[in-house]
């Protein structure tokens, strides 16, 4: 089996990464950063997001597992002192895989620029680079509302504990193939009106954001920030692809939520 290790790059993560590479090679696994069957990220959830984007072209063949060198993570749920145990589990393949839904984002432009397609593990956020964001929001081809405010966040279920949570969105279990649309400070008065509540859309319910003016936009896909000009529409829906996580022991999602946000 081929493996690779992605480190956050700090001293602690680098030492642990080297240890994992050494141990797995001793178990006769092949270190192959080009075509890994399993990617071990060492750092935090941010490191796993980066590892995910490095291998979006191989999602069908690649599984991910995360070791956290800071506080407990949502994606990185192994502790540094458990590395030997983790290595033995990885070496004893086949292992159990759980799949989480992803968000597909397609950005289309007014000029002849080719449309761009992205996959997000956490979310896509959209803000105007100048003034309020003004966008028509269509759901399944029907105008739902015209949004005016700071921005919009469209998240996956596993990303619902990240930016979405800070915006008052619900936490969704990753077994639900869905996306969530959360508002950032919408303007609501007698002239402008939005629903004001986060919306959870099932698979195949496409959400289309259409700018009402020719503003430039700051679009984020997880940790990546893009400047977008001459945007015709931003289309969001549950992706066909899923991300695979290697699971070696049960760690229920709600337990992770409790340990991260309520108490150890
Ligand atoms: P960052 O600003 O350095 O860190 C964002 C924080 O979010 C880190 O503590 C990270 O955990 C945590 N995180 C990432 N994914 C998570 C998840 N699915 N559930 C719970 N917590 C999660 O940025 P970054 O490390 O490059 O990560 C990018 C993410 O930052 C974006 O995808 C977005 O979700 C999040 N973000 C949050 C806010 C907010 O809460 N107000 C604002 C902007 C962006 P680790 O420390 O383990 O890496």
Boltz pocket constraint, residues with backbone or C-beta under 6 A from the ligand:
constraints:
  - pocket:
      binder: B
      contacts: [[A, 43], [A, 44], [A, 45], [A, 46], [A, 47], [A, 49], [A, 70], [A, 71], [A, 72], [A, 73], [A, 74], [A, 75], [A, 122], [A, 123], [A, 158], [A, 159], [A, 160], [A, 161], [A, 162], [A, 163], [A, 164], [A, 166], [A, 221], [A, 222], [A, 223]]
      max_distance: 6.0
